[in-house]
């Protein structure tokens, strides 16, 4: 592994110094350029490589099959066409009520505050999402507020993106204050991969903002493999729980990355070390460019049943698939059902 001094760097510095060149990434990991580079460059032209150096520091040098590397390195297979894999697999265009608002479920909606991410995961279901047309401006708040008030069943808002924790604390605080001003909103959920890939994002100021809000705060992080959760990362996640902030994890089942019961069991146990509860295990969304991560239904069924046999129930994430137009995620206990 590469030893980066990321623990001493603030999160803004790490966010401004991402690796975006496939050649630089391969050189750092001492991997064969000839074998990987041509496909990586072509795929990166369509969906840019973007990965923090701290995350690269958790990868194994010389291993082209490192599970963290496979999640971020552009691949020539992304360029292949598959009829089942489309640009909007979850039907979010139809759920896009106004700039920033994706309302798919009755009691909650997503607020996409930014299109920026600290890391570009190659399986991202929003890799084709038209962010520039959907980012709310400050003067859009009145319309968002009115939309919430006209839908009294909404009691939870999910900050999503992009990744909301790429925003600075001032902007996070501003949106929390706005949402907390509406009595019907009880819960604020923040979906973010940043605490996993840049753990220093969990700083004292952010914790203060979250713990002092009237709203019940739930942070949902995204980790797919126990190798992402080194001691430093776990210590940062633990800080959230110690301040009574609920922390959950959602993962995506990915071919070559975490497609074994052993790997998923290790992930759940490592999350629990950091007081993070496994929440969802998503079946891959069929987004164009991610087809090489897909698994057969029979494979998923076998893996998940082995997970059930290996873990206590409270550490088993719910296996789910999101289906466009459905009013909730579809639970899958035995993948023969879909």
C-alpha positions in Angstrom: 0.0 0.0 0.0 1.0 3.6 -0.6 1.7 5.7 2.5 0.0 9.1 2.1 0.1 11.7 4.9 -3.6 12.3 4.4 -4.3 12.3 8.1 -2.5 15.6 8.5 -4.2 17.2 5.5 -7.6 19.0 5.7 -10.4 17.7 3.6 -10.5 20.7 1.3 -6.8 20.1 0.3 -7.5 16.5 -0.4 -10.6 17.3 -2.5 -8.6 19.8 -4.6 -5.8 17.3 -5.3 -7.6 14.3 -6.8 -6.1 11.9 -9.3 -7.8 12.4 -12.7 -5.2 10.9 -15.0 -5.3 7.1 -15.5 -1.6 7.1 -16.3 -0.7 8.7 -13.0 -2.9 6.2 -11.1 -1.3 3.2 -12.8 2.1 4.6 -12.3 1.5 5.0 -8.5 0.3 1.4 -8.3 3.2 0.1 -10.4 0.8 -1.5 -12.9 1.5 -2.4 -16.5 0.6 0.6 -18.6 0.3 -1.3 -21.9 -2.2 -3.7 -20.5 -4.6 -1.2 -19.0 -4.1 2.3 -20.3 -5.7 2.4 -23.7 -9.1 1.2 -22.4 -8.8 3.4 -19.4 -8.2 6.6 -21.4 -11.1 5.9 -23.8 -13.6 5.2 -21.0 -12.3 8.2 -18.9 -13.2 10.5 -21.8 -16.9 9.5 -21.3 -16.8 9.5 -17.5 -13.7 11.1 -16.0 -11.5 9.3 -13.5 -11.7 11.0 -10.2 -10.2 9.5 -7.0 -8.7 10.9 -3.8 -5.1 10.0 -3.0 -6.0 8.8 0.4 -8.3 6.2 -1.2 -5.5 5.1 -3.5 -3.3 4.8 -0.5 -5.5 1.9 0.6 -4.9 0.0 -2.6 -2.4 -2.8 -3.0 0.6 -1.9 -5.2 1.0 -4.2 -8.2 -2.4 -5.8 -8.0 -4.6 -5.1 -11.1 -7.5 -6.9 -9.4 -7.4 -4.8 -6.2 -11.1 -4.4 -5.2 -10.7 -0.7 -4.6 -9.0 -0.1 -7.8 -11.6 -1.9 -9.8 -14.3 0.5 -8.5 -12.5 3.6 -9.9 -10.3 2.6 -12.9 -12.0 3.3 -16.2 -12.3 0.1 -18.3 -12.8 -0.5 -22.0 -15.8 -2.7 -21.2 -17.7 0.5 -20.2 -17.8 1.4 -23.9 -19.8 -1.7 -24.9 -23.5 -1.4 -25.7 -26.0 -3.6 -23.8 -29.7 -3.2 -24.4 -30.6 -3.7 -20.8 -28.2 -1.0 -19.5 -29.5 2.5 -20.0 -28.7 6.1 -19.1 -31.6 6.5 -16.6 -32.1 3.1 -15.0 -34.2 4.4 -12.1 -36.5 6.6 -14.0 -35.2 9.7 -12.3 -36.1 12.0 -15.2 -39.8 11.4 -14.4 -39.2 12.0 -10.7 -37.4 15.3 -11.2 -40.1 17.8 -10.0 -37.9 20.9 -10.2 -34.3 21.9 -9.9 -32.8 19.8 -7.2 -35.9 17.8 -6.3 -36.2 14.1 -7.0 -39.4 12.8 -5.5 -39.8 9.1 -5.9 -41.2 8.0 -2.5 -44.2 9.2 -0.6 -42.7 10.5 2.7 -39.3 11.6 1.5 -37.5 13.2 -1.4 -33.9 13.7 -2.6 -32.4 17.1 -2.7 -29.5 17.2 -5.2 -27.4 20.1 -4.0 -24.3 19.4 -6.2 -23.1 17.3 -9.1 -19.6 17.1 -7.6 -18.2 13.9 -6.1 -14.9 13.2 -4.4 -14.7 9.9 -6.3 -16.2 8.6 -9.5 -17.4 5.1 -8.9 -17.6 3.3 -12.3 -21.0 1.7 -11.4 -22.6 5.1 -10.5 -26.3 5.0 -11.5 -26.2 8.8 -12.0 -23.1 8.9 -14.2 -25.3 10.2 -17.0 -27.5 12.5 -14.9 -27.9 16.1 -16.2 -26.7 17.9 -13.1 -26.2 21.3 -14.6 -29.9 21.5 -15.4 -30.9 20.4 -11.9 -28.8 22.2 -9.3 -30.9 24.5 -7.1 -29.8 28.1 -6.8 -30.4 30.1 -3.6 -33.5 31.7 -5.1 -35.0 28.3 -5.8 -35.5 27.7 -2.0 -38.9 29.4 -2.1 -40.1 26.9 -4.7 -38.7 24.0 -2.8 -40.3 25.2 0.4 -43.6 25.6 -1.3 -43.3 22.1 -2.8 -42.7 20.6 0.6 -45.6 22.4 2.2 -47.9 21.3 -0.6 -47.0 17.7 0.1 -47.7 17.3 3.9 -46.8 13.6 3.9 -43.1 14.5 3.3 -41.3 14.4 6.7 -37.8 13.5 5.5 -35.3 15.0 3.1 -32.3 13.2 1.7 -29.3 15.3 0.7 -27.8 13.6 -2.3 -26.0 14.4 -5.4 -23.3 14.2 -6.5 -22.1 14.1 -3.0 -23.5 16.7 -0.5 -20.4 16.5 1.7 -18.3 18.0 -1.1 -20.0 21.2 -0.1 -18.4 23.4 2.6 -19.8 23.5 6.1 -21.4 26.9 5.6 -23.6 25.6 2.7 -24.5 22.5 4.7 -25.5 24.6 7.6 -27.6 26.9 5.4 -29.6 24.0 4.0 -30.1 22.4 7.4 -31.4 25.7 8.8 -33.8 26.1 5.9 -35.2 22.6 6.2 -35.3 22.7 10.0 -37.5 25.8 9.7 -40.3 23.6 8.3 -42.2 21.9 11.1 -43.2 18.9 9.0 -39.6 17.9 8.3 -38.4 15.6 11.1 -35.5 13.7 9.6 -32.5 14.8 7.5 -30.6 12.0 5.8 -27.2 12.7 4.2 -26.0 10.1 1.6 -22.2 10.4 1.2 -19.2 8.4 0.1 -16.8 11.2 1.2 -16.3 10.0 4.8 -15.0 6.7 3.3 -12.7 8.2 0.7 -11.7 11.4 2.6 -12.3 10.6 6.2 -11.0 14.1 7.3 -14.3 15.5 6.0 -15.8 14.5 9.4 -14.3 17.6 11.2 -15.4 19.2 14.4 -17.4 21.9 12.7 -19.4 19.5 10.7 -20.1 17.4 13.7 -21.3 20.5 15.6 -23.6 21.5 12.8 -25.2 18.0 12.7 -25.5 17.4 16.4 -27.1 20.8 17.1 -29.7 20.6 14.5 -33.4 20.2 15.5 -33.6 17.5 12.8 -32.9 13.9 13.5 -29.7 13.4 11.4 -28.9 10.1 9.7 -25.7 9.8 7.8 -25.6 7.0 5.2 -22.1 6.2 4.0 -21.2 4.0 1.1 -18.5 1.3 1.6 -18.3 -1.8 -0.5 -15.2 -3.5 0.9 -13.6 -3.8 4.3 -10.3 -2.7 2.8 -11.8 0.8 2.5 -12.2 0.9 6.3 -8.7 1.4 7.8 -8.3 2.4 11.5 -8.2 6.1 10.7 -11.4 5.9 8.7 -13.2 3.9 11.4 -12.1 6.4 14.0 -13.7 9.2 12.1 -16.9 7.3 11.5 -17.0 6.5 15.2 -17.0 10.2 16.0 -20.4 10.6 14.4 -21.9 7.8 16.6 -20.3 9.2 19.7 -22.2 12.4 19.1 -25.5 10.5 18.7 -25.7 10.7 15.0 -27.1 7.6 13.4 -24.7 6.1 10.8 -25.7 3.5 8.3 -23.9 1.9 5.3 -25.2 1.0 1.9 -23.1 -1.2 -0.5 -23.5 -2.3 -4.1 -22.9 -6.0 -5.0 -20.2 -5.8 -7.6 -18.6 -8.6 -9.7 -14.9 -8.8 -8.9 -15.1 -6.4 -6.0 -17.3 -8.0 -3.2 -19.0 -10.9 -4.8 -18.4 -13.4 -2.0 -20.0 -14.0 1.3 -16.6 -13.9 3.0 -16.0 -10.4 1.7 -19.4 -9.1 2.6 -19.2 -10.7 6.1 -15.8 -8.9 6.7 -17.4 -5.7 5.6 -20.3 -6.0 8.0 -18.0 -6.8 10.9 -15.7 -4.0 10.1 -18.5 -1.5 9.9 -19.8 -2.6 13.2 -16.3 -2.0 14.7 -17.0 1.7 13.7 -20.6 1.6 15.1 -21.9 1.8 11.5 -24.9 -0.5 10.9 -25.2 -2.3 7.5 -28.3 -1.0 5.9 -28.7 -1.9 2.2 -26.9 -4.2 -0.2 -28.0 -3.0 -3.6 -28.2 -5.2 -6.7 -26.4 -3.3 -9.4 -28.5 -0.7 -11.1 -28.5 -1.3 -14.9 -26.8 1.9 -15.9 -25.0 2.2 -19.2 -21.3 1.6 -18.8 -21.5 -0.6 -15.7 -22.5 -3.9 -17.2 -19.2 -5.6 -16.4 -20.0 -5.4 -12.7 -23.3 -7.3 -13.1 -23.9 -10.8 -11.6 -26.4 -13.5 -12.5 -29.4 -13.9 -10.3 -28.3 -17.4 -9.2 -24.9 -16.0 -8.2 -26.5 -13.3 -6.1 -28.9 -15.7 -4.5 -26.1 -18.0 -3.5 -23.9 -15.2 -2.1 -26.7 -13.7 0.0 -27.8 -17.0 1.5 -24.2 -17.6 2.6 -24.2 -14.1 4.2 -27.4 -15.0 6.1 -25.7 -18.1 7.4 -22.5 -16.3 8.4 -23.8 -13.2 10.2 -26.3 -12.4 13.0 -29.4 -10.8 11.7 -28.6 -7.3 12.8 -25.4 -7.3 10.7 -27.1 -8.5 7.5 -27.8 -5.7 5.1 -31.2 -5.8 3.3 -30.7 -7.1 -0.3 -32.7 -4.7 -2.5 -33.2 -3.6 -6.0 -34.6 -0.2 -7.1 -37.1 -0.4 -9.9 -38.1 2.6 -11.8 -41.6 3.8 -10.9 -42.0 1.7 -7.8 -43.0 3.4 -4.5 -40.2 1.8 -2.5 -37.1 -0.3 -3.0 -37.9 -3.9 -3.7 -36.6 -6.4 -1.0 -35.0 -9.5 -2.5 -34.7 -12.5 -0.2 -33.6 -15.1 -2.8 -33.2 -13.5 -6.2 -35.5 -15.9 -7.9 -38.2 -13.3 -7.2 -37.0 -10.8 -9.8 
